[in-house]
Amino acid sequence: MKGEKEKERFYLGRAAEYFERALSIGNTPKDDTPKENAAIFTYLLGDIYRRLGEAEKAKEWYGRVERTIKERGGDPKILEFARRQMTEPSDIFS
């Protein structure tokens, strides 16, 4: 989608919707989402909002990664990535 800004924004917006929905489901007893994925989803939401140009919302989600790891587990490396994105945002995985 790179190079097609309207399509890219549309699909990033949809991805944010689905990740937020998956994380909200994670707070219910019927959740099938593996707990260790919550930190990754939280990080990805920050990254999606960064790519959409919503810096404050991105920082909010990156800032939630540490708490998510403490509460639900996950790879601590994700926290390193989130902290880096909060101070020096870039396309780490491009």
PyMOL Python script that loads the backbone (N, CA, C, O; Angstrom):
from pymol import cmd

cmd.read_pdbstr("""\
ATOM      1  N   MET A   1       0.803  -1.199   0.000  1.00  0.00           N
ATOM      2  CA  MET A   1       0.000   0.000   0.000  1.00  0.00           C
ATOM      3  C   MET A   1       0.850   1.268   0.000  1.00  0.00           C
ATOM      4  O   MET A   1       0.341   2.358  -0.261  1.00  0.00           O
ATOM      5  N   LYS A   2       2.143   1.127   0.293  1.00  0.00           N
ATOM      6  CA  LYS A   2       2.981   2.326   0.308  1.00  0.00           C
ATOM      7  C   LYS A   2       2.907   3.005  -1.042  1.00  0.00           C
ATOM      8  O   LYS A   2       2.935   2.350  -2.083  1.00  0.00           O
ATOM      9  N   GLY A   3       2.814   4.302  -1.017  1.00  0.00           N
ATOM     10  CA  GLY A   3       2.690   5.071  -2.243  1.00  0.00           C
ATOM     11  C   GLY A   3       1.238   5.389  -2.570  1.00  0.00           C
ATOM     12  O   GLY A   3       0.965   6.317  -3.331  1.00  0.00           O
ATOM     13  N   GLU A   4       0.321   4.643  -2.015  1.00  0.00           N
ATOM     14  CA  GLU A   4      -1.109   4.891  -2.199  1.00  0.00           C
ATOM     15  C   GLU A   4      -1.654   5.356  -0.852  1.00  0.00           C
ATOM     16  O   GLU A   4      -2.245   4.580  -0.101  1.00  0.00           O
ATOM     17  N   LYS A   5      -1.445   6.623  -0.568  1.00  0.00           N
ATOM     18  CA  LYS A   5      -1.707   7.181   0.763  1.00  0.00           C
ATOM     19  C   LYS A   5      -3.134   6.939   1.261  1.00  0.00           C
ATOM     20  O   LYS A   5      -3.329   6.586   2.424  1.00  0.00           O
ATOM     21  N   GLU A   6      -4.119   7.123   0.402  1.00  0.00           N
ATOM     22  CA  GLU A   6      -5.504   6.939   0.858  1.00  0.00           C
ATOM     23  C   GLU A   6      -5.781   5.500   1.265  1.00  0.00           C
ATOM     24  O   GLU A   6      -6.405   5.250   2.297  1.00  0.00           O
ATOM     25  N   LYS A   7      -5.318   4.553   0.455  1.00  0.00           N
ATOM     26  CA  LYS A   7      -5.509   3.141   0.780  1.00  0.00           C
ATOM     27  C   LYS A   7      -4.740   2.784   2.047  1.00  0.00           C
ATOM     28  O   LYS A   7      -5.246   2.075   2.917  1.00  0.00           O
ATOM     29  N   GLU A   8      -3.513   3.286   2.137  1.00  0.00           N
ATOM     30  CA  GLU A   8      -2.687   2.996   3.306  1.00  0.00           C
ATOM     31  C   GLU A   8      -3.379   3.488   4.583  1.00  0.00           C
ATOM     32  O   GLU A   8      -3.452   2.756   5.571  1.00  0.00           O
ATOM     33  N   ARG A   9      -3.882   4.720   4.562  1.00  0.00           N
ATOM     34  CA  ARG A   9      -4.566   5.276   5.728  1.00  0.00           C
ATOM     35  C   ARG A   9      -5.827   4.474   6.062  1.00  0.00           C
ATOM     36  O   ARG A   9      -6.122   4.226   7.231  1.00  0.00           O
ATOM     37  N   PHE A  10      -6.560   4.076   5.032  1.00  0.00           N
ATOM     38  CA  PHE A  10      -7.771   3.301   5.255  1.00  0.00           C
ATOM     39  C   PHE A  10      -7.446   1.984   5.965  1.00  0.00           C
ATOM     40  O   PHE A  10      -8.059   1.647   6.978  1.00  0.00           O
ATOM     41  N   TYR A  11      -6.478   1.247   5.423  1.00  0.00           N
ATOM     42  CA  TYR A  11      -6.156  -0.062   5.998  1.00  0.00           C
ATOM     43  C   TYR A  11      -5.468   0.046   7.357  1.00  0.00           C
ATOM     44  O   TYR A  11      -5.670  -0.810   8.218  1.00  0.00           O
ATOM     45  N   LEU A  12      -4.672   1.069   7.557  1.00  0.00           N
ATOM     46  CA  LEU A  12      -4.092   1.281   8.889  1.00  0.00           C
ATOM     47  C   LEU A  12      -5.195   1.572   9.904  1.00  0.00           C
ATOM     48  O   LEU A  12      -5.160   1.077  11.030  1.00  0.00           O
ATOM     49  N   GLY A  13      -6.167   2.374   9.498  1.00  0.00           N
ATOM     50  CA  GLY A  13      -7.301   2.667  10.378  1.00  0.00           C
ATOM     51  C   GLY A  13      -8.082   1.415  10.728  1.00  0.00           C
ATOM     52  O   GLY A  13      -8.493   1.230  11.874  1.00  0.00           O
ATOM     53  N   ARG A  14      -8.286   0.561   9.744  1.00  0.00           N
ATOM     54  CA  ARG A  14      -8.997  -0.704   9.995  1.00  0.00           C
ATOM     55  C   ARG A  14      -8.187  -1.604  10.922  1.00  0.00           C
ATOM     56  O   ARG A  14      -8.741  -2.236  11.822  1.00  0.00           O
ATOM     57  N   ALA A  15      -6.881  -1.660  10.702  1.00  0.00           N
ATOM     58  CA  ALA A  15      -6.017  -2.479  11.556  1.00  0.00           C
ATOM     59  C   ALA A  15      -6.094  -1.987  13.001  1.00  0.00           C
ATOM     60  O   ALA A  15      -6.173  -2.793  13.929  1.00  0.00           O
ATOM     61  N   ALA A  16      -6.070  -0.678  13.192  1.00  0.00           N
ATOM     62  CA  ALA A  16      -6.171  -0.113  14.546  1.00  0.00           C
ATOM     63  C   ALA A  16      -7.480  -0.545  15.195  1.00  0.00           C
ATOM     64  O   ALA A  16      -7.510  -0.921  16.367  1.00  0.00           O
ATOM     65  N   GLU A  17      -8.546  -0.486  14.431  1.00  0.00           N
ATOM     66  CA  GLU A  17      -9.857  -0.918  14.929  1.00  0.00           C
ATOM     67  C   GLU A  17      -9.812  -2.357  15.443  1.00  0.00           C
ATOM     68  O   GLU A  17     -10.274  -2.653  16.545  1.00  0.00           O
ATOM     69  N   TYR A  18      -9.250  -3.237  14.627  1.00  0.00           N
ATOM     70  CA  TYR A  18      -9.219  -4.653  14.979  1.00  0.00           C
ATOM     71  C   TYR A  18      -8.296  -4.938  16.162  1.00  0.00           C
ATOM     72  O   TYR A  18      -8.627  -5.752  17.024  1.00  0.00           O
ATOM     73  N   PHE A  19      -7.150  -4.278  16.208  1.00  0.00           N
ATOM     74  CA  PHE A  19      -6.252  -4.467  17.348  1.00  0.00           C
ATOM     75  C   PHE A  19      -6.896  -3.953  18.633  1.00  0.00           C
ATOM     76  O   PHE A  19      -6.805  -4.600  19.676  1.00  0.00           O
ATOM     77  N   GLU A  20      -7.544  -2.798  18.561  1.00  0.00           N
ATOM     78  CA  GLU A  20      -8.214  -2.274  19.755  1.00  0.00           C
ATOM     79  C   GLU A  20      -9.323  -3.227  20.201  1.00  0.00           C
ATOM     80  O   GLU A  20      -9.502  -3.464  21.395  1.00  0.00           O
ATOM     81  N   ARG A  21     -10.052  -3.762  19.250  1.00  0.00           N
ATOM     82  CA  ARG A  21     -11.109  -4.719  19.579  1.00  0.00           C
ATOM     83  C   ARG A  21     -10.506  -5.964  20.229  1.00  0.00           C
ATOM     84  O   ARG A  21     -11.034  -6.456  21.226  1.00  0.00           O
ATOM     85  N   ALA A  22      -9.419  -6.470  19.681  1.00  0.00           N
ATOM     86  CA  ALA A  22      -8.775  -7.657  20.247  1.00  0.00           C
ATOM     87  C   ALA A  22      -8.300  -7.390  21.672  1.00  0.00           C
ATOM     88  O   ALA A  22      -8.424  -8.255  22.539  1.00  0.00           O
ATOM     89  N   LEU A  23      -7.767  -6.221  21.915  1.00  0.00           N
ATOM     90  CA  LEU A  23      -7.299  -5.895  23.265  1.00  0.00           C
ATOM     91  C   LEU A  23      -8.452  -5.717  24.230  1.00  0.00           C
ATOM     92  O   LEU A  23      -8.326  -6.071  25.402  1.00  0.00           O
ATOM     93  N   SER A  24      -9.567  -5.180  23.776  1.00  0.00           N
ATOM     94  CA  SER A  24     -10.704  -5.014  24.685  1.00  0.00           C
ATOM     95  C   SER A  24     -11.322  -6.369  25.003  1.00  0.00           C
ATOM     96  O   SER A  24     -11.830  -6.572  26.106  1.00  0.00           O
ATOM     97  N   ILE A  25     -11.286  -7.291  24.056  1.00  0.00           N
ATOM     98  CA  ILE A  25     -11.775  -8.638  24.300  1.00  0.00           C
ATOM     99  C   ILE A  25     -10.904  -9.295  25.365  1.00  0.00           C
ATOM    100  O   ILE A  25     -11.388 -10.095  26.166  1.00  0.00           O
ATOM    101  N   GLY A  26      -9.623  -8.957  25.371  1.00  0.00           N
ATOM    102  CA  GLY A  26      -8.696  -9.526  26.333  1.00  0.00           C
ATOM    103  C   GLY A  26      -9.066  -9.243  27.770  1.00  0.00           C
ATOM    104  O   GLY A  26      -8.503  -9.843  28.684  1.00  0.00           O
ATOM    105  N   ASN A  27      -9.994  -8.348  27.982  1.00  0.00           N
ATOM    106  CA  ASN A  27     -10.427  -8.019  29.338  1.00  0.00           C
ATOM    107  C   ASN A  27     -11.693  -8.766  29.741  1.00  0.00           C
ATOM    108  O   ASN A  27     -12.272  -8.487  30.791  1.00  0.00           O
ATOM    109  N   THR A  28     -12.122  -9.710  28.917  1.00  0.00           N
ATOM    110  CA  THR A  28     -13.325 -10.472  29.232  1.00  0.00           C
ATOM    111  C   THR A  28     -12.968 -11.930  29.476  1.00  0.00           C
ATOM    112  O   THR A  28     -11.945 -12.403  28.980  1.00  0.00           O
ATOM    113  N   PRO A  29     -13.789 -12.651  30.231  1.00  0.00           N
ATOM    114  CA  PRO A  29     -13.492 -14.062  30.523  1.00  0.00           C
ATOM    115  C   PRO A  29     -13.534 -14.973  29.302  1.00  0.00           C
ATOM    116  O   PRO A  29     -12.954 -16.058  29.349  1.00  0.00           O
ATOM    117  N   LYS A  30     -14.189 -14.586  28.219  1.00  0.00           N
ATOM    118  CA  LYS A  30     -14.330 -15.443  27.034  1.00  0.00           C
ATOM    119  C   LYS A  30     -13.159 -15.297  26.064  1.00  0.00           C
ATOM    120  O   LYS A  30     -13.178 -15.893  24.987  1.00  0.00           O
ATOM    121  N   ASP A  31     -12.163 -14.530  26.419  1.00  0.00           N
ATOM    122  CA  ASP A  31     -11.065 -14.209  25.509  1.00  0.00           C
ATOM    123  C   ASP A  31     -10.278 -15.438  25.073  1.00  0.00           C
ATOM    124  O   ASP A  31      -9.885 -16.256  25.904  1.00  0.00           O
ATOM    125  N   ASP A  32     -10.046 -15.567  23.756  1.00  0.00           N
ATOM    126  CA  ASP A  32      -9.216 -16.631  23.198  1.00  0.00           C
ATOM    127  C   ASP A  32      -7.827 -16.109  22.818  1.00  0.00           C
ATOM    128  O   ASP A  32      -6.964 -16.894  22.426  1.00  0.00           O
ATOM    129  N   THR A  33      -7.601 -14.805  22.927  1.00  0.00           N
ATOM    130  CA  THR A  33      -6.336 -14.208  22.538  1.00  0.00           C
ATOM    131  C   THR A  33      -5.241 -14.620  23.517  1.00  0.00           C
ATOM    132  O   THR A  33      -5.397 -14.429  24.723  1.00  0.00           O
ATOM    133  N   PRO A  34      -4.138 -15.182  23.024  1.00  0.00           N
ATOM    134  CA  PRO A  34      -3.046 -15.530  23.950  1.00  0.00           C
ATOM    135  C   PRO A  34      -2.545 -14.281  24.679  1.00  0.00           C
ATOM    136  O   PRO A  34      -2.300 -13.248  24.054  1.00  0.00           O
ATOM    137  N   LYS A  35      -2.397 -14.378  25.973  1.00  0.00           N
ATOM    138  CA  LYS A  35      -1.991 -13.226  26.778  1.00  0.00           C
ATOM    139  C   LYS A  35      -0.678 -12.619  26.306  1.00  0.00           C
ATOM    140  O   LYS A  35      -0.514 -11.399  26.341  1.00  0.00           O
ATOM    141  N   GLU A  36       0.262 -13.457  25.864  1.00  0.00           N
ATOM    142  CA  GLU A  36       1.567 -12.928  25.451  1.00  0.00           C
ATOM    143  C   GLU A  36       1.480 -12.055  24.205  1.00  0.00           C
ATOM    144  O   GLU A  36       2.410 -11.303  23.917  1.00  0.00           O
ATOM    145  N   ASN A  37       0.385 -12.141  23.465  1.00  0.00           N
ATOM    146  CA  ASN A  37       0.213 -11.295  22.276  1.00  0.00           C
ATOM    147  C   ASN A  37      -0.266  -9.891  22.621  1.00  0.00           C
ATOM    148  O   ASN A  37      -0.167  -8.989  21.789  1.00  0.00           O
ATOM    149  N   ALA A  38      -0.774  -9.689  23.810  1.00  0.00           N
ATOM    150  CA  ALA A  38      -1.315  -8.378  24.176  1.00  0.00           C
ATOM    151  C   ALA A  38      -0.253  -7.285  24.076  1.00  0.00           C
ATOM    152  O   ALA A  38      -0.550  -6.187  23.606  1.00  0.00           O
ATOM    153  N   ALA A  39       0.970  -7.560  24.506  1.00  0.00           N
ATOM    154  CA  ALA A  39       2.035  -6.550  24.443  1.00  0.00           C
ATOM    155  C   ALA A  39       2.365  -6.214  22.987  1.00  0.00           C
ATOM    156  O   ALA A  39       2.597  -5.053  22.648  1.00  0.00           O
ATOM    157  N   ILE A  40       2.385  -7.225  22.141  1.00  0.00           N
ATOM    158  CA  ILE A  40       2.670  -6.994  20.718  1.00  0.00           C
ATOM    159  C   ILE A  40       1.550  -6.173  20.092  1.00  0.00           C
ATOM    160  O   ILE A  40       1.817  -5.227  19.351  1.00  0.00           O
ATOM    161  N   PHE A  41       0.297  -6.527  20.382  1.00  0.00           N
ATOM    162  CA  PHE A  41      -0.830  -5.766  19.843  1.00  0.00           C
ATOM    163  C   PHE A  41      -0.773  -4.315  20.323  1.00  0.00           C
ATOM    164  O   PHE A  41      -1.046  -3.392  19.555  1.00  0.00           O
ATOM    165  N   THR A  42      -0.422  -4.120  21.580  1.00  0.00           N
ATOM    166  CA  THR A  42      -0.335  -2.769  22.150  1.00  0.00           C
ATOM    167  C   THR A  42       0.745  -1.977  21.427  1.00  0.00           C
ATOM    168  O   THR A  42       0.530  -0.824  21.055  1.00  0.00           O
ATOM    169  N   TYR A  43       1.899  -2.590  21.229  1.00  0.00           N
ATOM    170  CA  TYR A  43       2.987  -1.937  20.494  1.00  0.00           C
ATOM    171  C   TYR A  43       2.547  -1.597  19.072  1.00  0.00           C
ATOM    172  O   TYR A  43       2.769  -0.487  18.590  1.00  0.00           O
ATOM    173  N   LEU A  44       1.921  -2.568  18.409  1.00  0.00           N
ATOM    174  CA  LEU A  44       1.497  -2.349  17.022  1.00  0.00           C
ATOM    175  C   LEU A  44       0.487  -1.210  16.904  1.00  0.00           C
ATOM    176  O   LEU A  44       0.493  -0.466  15.924  1.00  0.00           O
ATOM    177  N   LEU A  45      -0.377  -1.079  17.905  1.00  0.00           N
ATOM    178  CA  LEU A  45      -1.311   0.054  17.879  1.00  0.00           C
ATOM    179  C   LEU A  45      -0.549   1.368  17.932  1.00  0.00           C
ATOM    180  O   LEU A  45      -0.883   2.309  17.212  1.00  0.00           O
ATOM    181  N   GLY A  46       0.466   1.438  18.774  1.00  0.00           N
ATOM    182  CA  GLY A  46       1.299   2.645  18.803  1.00  0.00           C
ATOM    183  C   GLY A  46       1.918   2.908  17.446  1.00  0.00           C
ATOM    184  O   GLY A  46       1.938   4.043  16.970  1.00  0.00           O
ATOM    185  N   ASP A  47       2.420   1.856  16.827  1.00  0.00           N
ATOM    186  CA  ASP A  47       3.065   2.008  15.527  1.00  0.00           C
ATOM    187  C   ASP A  47       2.072   2.426  14.445  1.00  0.00           C
ATOM    188  O   ASP A  47       2.389   3.252  13.589  1.00  0.00           O
ATOM    189  N   ILE A  48       0.892   1.861  14.488  1.00  0.00           N
ATOM    190  CA  ILE A  48      -0.131   2.230  13.502  1.00  0.00           C
ATOM    191  C   ILE A  48      -0.483   3.708  13.649  1.00  0.00           C
ATOM    192  O   ILE A  48      -0.542   4.435  12.658  1.00  0.00           O
ATOM    193  N   TYR A  49      -0.715   4.154  14.883  1.00  0.00           N
ATOM    194  CA  TYR A  49      -1.062   5.564  15.075  1.00  0.00           C
ATOM    195  C   TYR A  49       0.097   6.485  14.702  1.00  0.00           C
ATOM    196  O   TYR A  49      -0.127   7.590  14.209  1.00  0.00           O
ATOM    197  N   ARG A  50       1.327   6.042  14.931  1.00  0.00           N
ATOM    198  CA  ARG A  50       2.485   6.838  14.501  1.00  0.00           C
ATOM    199  C   ARG A  50       2.465   6.998  12.987  1.00  0.00           C
ATOM    200  O   ARG A  50       2.683   8.092  12.468  1.00  0.00           O
ATOM    201  N   ARG A  51       2.203   5.906  12.284  1.00  0.00           N
ATOM    202  CA  ARG A  51       2.169   5.951  10.817  1.00  0.00           C
ATOM    203  C   ARG A  51       1.003   6.795  10.292  1.00  0.00           C
ATOM    204  O   ARG A  51       1.071   7.354   9.197  1.00  0.00           O
ATOM    205  N   LEU A  52      -0.058   6.877  11.086  1.00  0.00           N
ATOM    206  CA  LEU A  52      -1.203   7.715  10.707  1.00  0.00           C
ATOM    207  C   LEU A  52      -0.975   9.188  11.047  1.00  0.00           C
ATOM    208  O   LEU A  52      -1.809  10.036  10.729  1.00  0.00           O
ATOM    209  N   GLY A  53       0.149   9.491  11.690  1.00  0.00           N
ATOM    210  CA  GLY A  53       0.460  10.880  12.041  1.00  0.00           C
ATOM    211  C   GLY A  53      -0.180  11.327  13.339  1.00  0.00           C
ATOM    212  O   GLY A  53      -0.242  12.527  13.610  1.00  0.00           O
ATOM    213  N   GLU A  54      -0.659  10.388  14.153  1.00  0.00           N
ATOM    214  CA  GLU A  54      -1.298  10.708  15.424  1.00  0.00           C
ATOM    215  C   GLU A  54      -0.308  10.436  16.553  1.00  0.00           C
ATOM    216  O   GLU A  54      -0.415   9.441  17.271  1.00  0.00           O
ATOM    217  N   ALA A  55       0.665  11.352  16.693  1.00  0.00           N
ATOM    218  CA  ALA A  55       1.789  11.167  17.612  1.00  0.00           C
ATOM    219  C   ALA A  55       1.360  10.967  19.062  1.00  0.00           C
ATOM    220  O   ALA A  55       1.910  10.108  19.750  1.00  0.00           O
ATOM    221  N   GLU A  56       0.401  11.733  19.532  1.00  0.00           N
ATOM    222  CA  GLU A  56      -0.015  11.613  20.934  1.00  0.00           C
ATOM    223  C   GLU A  56      -0.671  10.261  21.209  1.00  0.00           C
ATOM    224  O   GLU A  56      -0.415   9.634  22.236  1.00  0.00           O
ATOM    225  N   LYS A  57      -1.505   9.828  20.294  1.00  0.00           N
ATOM    226  CA  LYS A  57      -2.156   8.530  20.449  1.00  0.00           C
ATOM    227  C   LYS A  57      -1.115   7.410  20.373  1.00  0.00           C
ATOM    228  O   LYS A  57      -1.210   6.414  21.090  1.00  0.00           O
ATOM    229  N   ALA A  58      -0.130   7.582  19.502  1.00  0.00           N
ATOM    230  CA  ALA A  58       0.950   6.598  19.389  1.00  0.00           C
ATOM    231  C   ALA A  58       1.701   6.488  20.707  1.00  0.00           C
ATOM    232  O   ALA A  58       1.947   5.382  21.189  1.00  0.00           O
ATOM    233  N   LYS A  59       2.068   7.622  21.295  1.00  0.00           N
ATOM    234  CA  LYS A  59       2.796   7.609  22.569  1.00  0.00           C
ATOM    235  C   LYS A  59       1.963   6.971  23.677  1.00  0.00           C
ATOM    236  O   LYS A  59       2.489   6.270  24.542  1.00  0.00           O
ATOM    237  N   GLU A  60       0.671   7.223  23.636  1.00  0.00           N
ATOM    238  CA  GLU A  60      -0.226   6.621  24.634  1.00  0.00           C
ATOM    239  C   GLU A  60      -0.137   5.091  24.576  1.00  0.00           C
ATOM    240  O   GLU A  60      -0.009   4.432  25.607  1.00  0.00           O
ATOM    241  N   TRP A  61      -0.207   4.532  23.357  1.00  0.00           N
ATOM    242  CA  TRP A  61      -0.165   3.077  23.210  1.00  0.00           C
ATOM    243  C   TRP A  61       1.221   2.530  23.495  1.00  0.00           C
ATOM    244  O   TRP A  61       1.343   1.488  24.140  1.00  0.00           O
ATOM    245  N   TYR A  62       2.272   3.202  23.034  1.00  0.00           N
ATOM    246  CA  TYR A  62       3.628   2.744  23.371  1.00  0.00           C
ATOM    247  C   TYR A  62       3.810   2.749  24.888  1.00  0.00           C
ATOM    248  O   TYR A  62       4.443   1.854  25.448  1.00  0.00           O
ATOM    249  N   GLY A  63       3.254   3.756  25.540  1.00  0.00           N
ATOM    250  CA  GLY A  63       3.361   3.867  26.988  1.00  0.00           C
ATOM    251  C   GLY A  63       2.647   2.760  27.743  1.00  0.00           C
ATOM    252  O   GLY A  63       2.978   2.499  28.900  1.00  0.00           O
ATOM    253  N   ARG A  64       1.692   2.111  27.130  1.00  0.00           N
ATOM    254  CA  ARG A  64       0.941   1.023  27.770  1.00  0.00           C
ATOM    255  C   ARG A  64       1.654  -0.326  27.705  1.00  0.00           C
ATOM    256  O   ARG A  64       1.248  -1.275  28.376  1.00  0.00           O
ATOM    257  N   VAL A  65       2.697  -0.414  26.913  1.00  0.00           N
ATOM    258  CA  VAL A  65       3.360  -1.707  26.706  1.00  0.00           C
ATOM    259  C   VAL A  65       3.916  -2.271  28.012  1.00  0.00           C
ATOM    260  O   VAL A  65       3.743  -3.458  28.287  1.00  0.00           O
ATOM    261  N   GLU A  66       4.578  -1.446  28.821  1.00  0.00           N
ATOM    262  CA  GLU A  66       5.188  -1.942  30.058  1.00  0.00           C
ATOM    263  C   GLU A  66       4.135  -2.542  30.991  1.00  0.00           C
ATOM    264  O   GLU A  66       4.316  -3.641  31.516  1.00  0.00           O
ATOM    265  N   ARG A  67       3.051  -1.825  31.190  1.00  0.00           N
ATOM    266  CA  ARG A  67       1.973  -2.331  32.056  1.00  0.00           C
ATOM    267  C   ARG A  67       1.385  -3.623  31.495  1.00  0.00           C
ATOM    268  O   ARG A  67       1.081  -4.549  32.247  1.00  0.00           O
ATOM    269  N   THR A  68       1.229  -3.681  30.191  1.00  0.00           N
ATOM    270  CA  THR A  68       0.669  -4.868  29.550  1.00  0.00           C
ATOM    271  C   THR A  68       1.568  -6.080  29.785  1.00  0.00           C
ATOM    272  O   THR A  68       1.081  -7.172  30.080  1.00  0.00           O
ATOM    273  N   ILE A  69       2.874  -5.884  29.655  1.00  0.00           N
ATOM    274  CA  ILE A  69       3.811  -6.988  29.895  1.00  0.00           C
ATOM    275  C   ILE A  69       3.736  -7.444  31.346  1.00  0.00           C
ATOM    276  O   ILE A  69       3.749  -8.643  31.623  1.00  0.00           O
ATOM    277  N   LYS A  70       3.659  -6.489  32.276  1.00  0.00           N
ATOM    278  CA  LYS A  70       3.578  -6.842  33.694  1.00  0.00           C
ATOM    279  C   LYS A  70       2.296  -7.613  34.006  1.00  0.00           C
ATOM    280  O   LYS A  70       2.312  -8.559  34.793  1.00  0.00           O
ATOM    281  N   GLU A  71       1.190  -7.207  33.389  1.00  0.00           N
ATOM    282  CA  GLU A  71      -0.105  -7.819  33.684  1.00  0.00           C
ATOM    283  C   GLU A  71      -0.358  -9.113  32.922  1.00  0.00           C
ATOM    284  O   GLU A  71      -0.959 -10.045  33.457  1.00  0.00           O
ATOM    285  N   ARG A  72       0.104  -9.172  31.666  1.00  0.00           N
ATOM    286  CA  ARG A  72      -0.280 -10.303  30.817  1.00  0.00           C
ATOM    287  C   ARG A  72       0.893 -11.099  30.268  1.00  0.00           C
ATOM    288  O   ARG A  72       0.699 -12.124  29.615  1.00  0.00           O
ATOM    289  N   GLY A  73       2.106 -10.634  30.529  1.00  0.00           N
ATOM    290  CA  GLY A  73       3.281 -11.318  30.007  1.00  0.00           C
ATOM    291  C   GLY A  73       3.620 -10.854  28.601  1.00  0.00           C
ATOM    292  O   GLY A  73       2.984  -9.959  28.045  1.00  0.00           O
ATOM    293  N   GLY A  74       4.633 -11.486  28.051  1.00  0.00           N
ATOM    294  CA  GLY A  74       5.076 -11.131  26.710  1.00  0.00           C
ATOM    295  C   GLY A  74       6.573 -10.898  26.688  1.00  0.00           C
ATOM    296  O   GLY A  74       7.232 -10.895  27.728  1.00  0.00           O
ATOM    297  N   ASP A  75       7.093 -10.705  25.508  1.00  0.00           N
ATOM    298  CA  ASP A  75       8.525 -10.527  25.298  1.00  0.00           C
ATOM    299  C   ASP A  75       8.970  -9.140  25.747  1.00  0.00           C
ATOM    300  O   ASP A  75       8.472  -8.142  25.226  1.00  0.00           O
ATOM    301  N   PRO A  76       9.897  -9.053  26.704  1.00  0.00           N
ATOM    302  CA  PRO A  76      10.374  -7.748  27.169  1.00  0.00           C
ATOM    303  C   PRO A  76      11.050  -6.920  26.069  1.00  0.00           C
ATOM    304  O   PRO A  76      11.163  -5.700  26.196  1.00  0.00           O
ATOM    305  N   LYS A  77      11.495  -7.569  25.005  1.00  0.00           N
ATOM    306  CA  LYS A  77      12.109  -6.848  23.876  1.00  0.00           C
ATOM    307  C   LYS A  77      11.110  -5.843  23.284  1.00  0.00           C
ATOM    308  O   LYS A  77      11.509  -4.785  22.797  1.00  0.00           O
ATOM    309  N   ILE A  78       9.827  -6.171  23.327  1.00  0.00           N
ATOM    310  CA  ILE A  78       8.794  -5.264  22.814  1.00  0.00           C
ATOM    311  C   ILE A  78       8.835  -3.948  23.591  1.00  0.00           C
ATOM    312  O   ILE A  78       8.632  -2.879  23.016  1.00  0.00           O
ATOM    313  N   LEU A  79       9.095  -4.024  24.893  1.00  0.00           N
ATOM    314  CA  LEU A  79       9.192  -2.810  25.710  1.00  0.00           C
ATOM    315  C   LEU A  79      10.353  -1.938  25.244  1.00  0.00           C
ATOM    316  O   LEU A  79      10.229  -0.714  25.199  1.00  0.00           O
ATOM    317  N   GLU A  80      11.476  -2.553  24.898  1.00  0.00           N
ATOM    318  CA  GLU A  80      12.614  -1.787  24.366  1.00  0.00           C
ATOM    319  C   GLU A  80      12.207  -1.042  23.096  1.00  0.00           C
ATOM    320  O   GLU A  80      12.519   0.137  22.930  1.00  0.00           O
ATOM    321  N   PHE A  81      11.507  -1.741  22.204  1.00  0.00           N
ATOM    322  CA  PHE A  81      11.064  -1.114  20.958  1.00  0.00           C
ATOM    323  C   PHE A  81      10.121   0.052  21.247  1.00  0.00           C
ATOM    324  O   PHE A  81      10.239   1.119  20.645  1.00  0.00           O
ATOM    325  N   ALA A  82       9.185  -0.160  22.172  1.00  0.00           N
ATOM    326  CA  ALA A  82       8.213   0.888  22.502  1.00  0.00           C
ATOM    327  C   ALA A  82       8.921   2.117  23.070  1.00  0.00           C
ATOM    328  O   ALA A  82       8.604   3.244  22.690  1.00  0.00           O
ATOM    329  N   ARG A  83       9.856   1.912  23.959  1.00  0.00           N
ATOM    330  CA  ARG A  83      10.597   3.047  24.542  1.00  0.00           C
ATOM    331  C   ARG A  83      11.379   3.795  23.474  1.00  0.00           C
ATOM    332  O   ARG A  83      11.437   5.025  23.483  1.00  0.00           O
ATOM    333  N   ARG A  84      11.977   3.051  22.557  1.00  0.00           N
ATOM    334  CA  ARG A  84      12.719   3.698  21.473  1.00  0.00           C
ATOM    335  C   ARG A  84      11.776   4.534  20.598  1.00  0.00           C
ATOM    336  O   ARG A  84      12.116   5.649  20.202  1.00  0.00           O
ATOM    337  N   GLN A  85      10.604   3.996  20.305  1.00  0.00           N
ATOM    338  CA  GLN A  85       9.646   4.717  19.471  1.00  0.00           C
ATOM    339  C   GLN A  85       9.157   6.000  20.151  1.00  0.00           C
ATOM    340  O   GLN A  85       8.842   6.981  19.477  1.00  0.00           O
ATOM    341  N   MET A  86       9.095   5.989  21.486  1.00  0.00           N
ATOM    342  CA  MET A  86       8.627   7.179  22.196  1.00  0.00           C
ATOM    343  C   MET A  86       9.667   8.305  22.141  1.00  0.00           C
ATOM    344  O   MET A  86       9.308   9.481  22.197  1.00  0.00           O
ATOM    345  N   THR A  87      10.945   7.952  22.033  1.00  0.00           N
ATOM    346  CA  THR A  87      11.983   8.981  22.011  1.00  0.00           C
ATOM    347  C   THR A  87      12.509   9.262  20.615  1.00  0.00           C
ATOM    348  O   THR A  87      12.818  10.407  20.283  1.00  0.00           O
ATOM    349  N   GLU A  88      12.613   8.212  19.786  1.00  0.00           N
ATOM    350  CA  GLU A  88      13.137   8.355  18.424  1.00  0.00           C
ATOM    351  C   GLU A  88      12.281   7.560  17.452  1.00  0.00           C
ATOM    352  O   GLU A  88      12.711   6.507  16.981  1.00  0.00           O
ATOM    353  N   PRO A  89      11.087   8.032  17.140  1.00  0.00           N
ATOM    354  CA  PRO A  89      10.186   7.271  16.256  1.00  0.00           C
ATOM    355  C   PRO A  89      10.786   7.034  14.872  1.00  0.00           C
ATOM    356  O   PRO A  89      11.321   7.945  14.241  1.00  0.00           O
ATOM    357  N   SER A  90      10.681   5.789  14.422  1.00  0.00           N
ATOM    358  CA  SER A  90      11.158   5.435  13.084  1.00  0.00           C
ATOM    359  C   SER A  90      10.531   4.109  12.672  1.00  0.00           C
ATOM    360  O   SER A  90       9.858   3.450  13.465  1.00  0.00           O
ATOM    361  N   ASP A  91      10.764   3.732  11.419  1.00  0.00           N
ATOM    362  CA  ASP A  91      10.285   2.439  10.923  1.00  0.00           C
ATOM    363  C   ASP A  91      11.333   1.401  11.260  1.00  0.00           C
ATOM    364  O   ASP A  91      12.218   1.131  10.448  1.00  0.00           O
ATOM    365  N   ILE A  92      11.251   0.822  12.426  1.00  0.00           N
ATOM    366  CA  ILE A  92      12.230  -0.138  12.915  1.00  0.00           C
ATOM    367  C   ILE A  92      12.269  -1.387  12.053  1.00  0.00           C
ATOM    368  O   ILE A  92      13.347  -1.897  11.749  1.00  0.00           O
ATOM    369  N   PHE A  93      11.114  -1.880  11.659  1.00  0.00           N
ATOM    370  CA  PHE A  93      11.030  -3.172  10.993  1.00  0.00           C
ATOM    371  C   PHE A  93      10.876  -3.074   9.484  1.00  0.00           C
ATOM    372  O   PHE A  93      10.435  -4.034   8.852  1.00  0.00           O
ATOM    373  N   SER A  94      11.223  -1.958   8.900  1.00  0.00           N
ATOM    374  CA  SER A  94      11.067  -1.820   7.440  1.00  0.00           C
ATOM    375  C   SER A  94      12.197  -2.487   6.702  1.00  0.00           C
ATOM    376  O   SER A  94      12.227  -2.469   5.472  1.00  0.00           O
TER     377      SER A  94
END
""", "prot")
cmd.dss("prot")
cmd.show_as("cartoon", "prot")
cmd.util.cbc("prot")
cmd.orient("prot")
